[in-house]
Amino acid sequence: MKKTIKYTENASFFYIHLKKHCCPECGGRVQVRYTSKSVNSKSPEAKDYDFSSLTEEIELRTIYFYCPKCKQNISFEDMQGFEKKDV
């Protein structure tokens, strides 16, 4: 069975993959990573998602940033907040 992949954040490819993101703690370059969660159309939480693609299961991917230097995970929302403060 093929899963439909959906990303929970609504951000451009440029912002996520091409913009240079820096750790707010140490200033080092961060890596883009994802967490994944499968949601079945018959599960109670399915009401929160669109299953119009006619698949029985979707894979939700949530983007986060990881700093290999200080071993810190930074949420997408937190990174956007840190970057807005710097502007």
LINDAMO-V935827 format. One record per backbone hydrogen bond with DSSP energy under -1.0 kcal/mol. NH is the residue of the N-H (numbers start at 0). CO is the residue of the C=O. If there is no record, write none. Layout:
((NH,CO) (NH,CO))
This chain:
((3,56) (5,58) (7,60) (15,11) (16,12) (17,13) (18,13) (22,27) (26,22) (29,20) (30,65) (32,63) (34,61) (36,59) (38,57) (40,55) (42,39) (45,42) (47,44) (48,45) (53,50) (57,38) (58,3) (59,36) (60,5) (61,34) (63,32) (64,73) (65,30) (66,71) (70,66) (73,64) (78,74) (79,75) (80,76) (81,77) (82,78) (83,79) (84,80) (85,81))
